[in-house]
């Protein structure tokens, strides 16, 4: 079943008249927890008949992506938070076993 909608720009001719051919959903997991969902729409241009994909990501508001904390002693990213006090976090490096502290800004 094709549904005609005004939507994203066709990469072939640039018009915004396309037909929705189908949709699918992909999940990005971290362990057992879903941290992001992507909806993939398959579309066909009403003008040039080119088929193309449009992806939209839905991220929950409570998910925060952070960069890995590097150990200041050996530069390893294999670290673990051992405790937290206010905006200070205390870590231990799994590679060199040294403790260190980071401050959240």
N, C-alpha and C positions, 0 to 999 in steps of 0.2 A: 504494500500500500504506500503510495507516494503522497506526501503532504506538501503543498506549496506554501512557502513562508518567505518573508523578507528577512534576509539574514546576512551572514558574513560575505565578504567579497570573494568572488571566484578568482583563483590564482591564474586562470587562463585568460579571461576577458575583462575581469574587473566589475562585472555587474553584481547586484545584490539579490537577484531573483534566483533562488535555488529550491530544489525539492529535497525534503528529508527522506533519505532512503532507509536509514536504520540508525540505531544507537546501541552503545554498549558502555559498561562501566568497568573501570579498573580501580583496584584498591592498592595503596602503598601501605605496607605493614611494617611495624617495628615490633618484633616479637609477635605477640598475639593481638596487639592493639592497632587499629586502623588509624593512621595519622593523616591520610589524605585520600580523596576520591577524585578520579578523573572521569568525565563523561566524554566519550568520543562519538561524534555525529558523523555519519556517512551522508554526504550530500551530492546532488547532481545539479549542475548549472542548467537553468531553463533556456539559456541562450545558446551556449556552445556545447552542451551535453557532457562537459568534462566532469568526472567524478573526483571529489576531494574530501579530505577529512578535516574536522574542526574539533579541537580538544579544549575543554574547559576544566580547570582544577577547582575543587571545593576543599578548602582547609578549615577545620574547626577553629573557632576563635581562641580556644584554650590551649592550642599547641604552639610551642615556641621552639624554634630551631636554633641551636647554639653551636658554636665552633668547639672543636675538641680542645681541651686545656693541655698545654704542653708542660712537661716537667722542666723547671728551670735548671736542673742539674745535668740531665742527659738528653733533653729535647724529645723524649718519647711522648706519644699521645695515649699510651696505655696507662691511664691514671684512674683513680677511684676517689669519690668524695667520701671522707670518713665522718665529718660532722660539719654542721652549719651553725653560725652564731650571728644573727642579724644579716648584714650584707657580706660577711666573711665566710669563706668556705675553706675547709681544711682537707687536703688531698694527700694521697700516698701513691707514689709511682710503683707500678708492678715490675718495671725493668730494673731500677736501681734501689728500690725500697726506701727512698728518701721521702720524708714528709715535706709538704710546702703549703703555703696559704695563698688564696686568691681573694680579691675584693671585687664584688659585683658593683658595677656602676649604674 
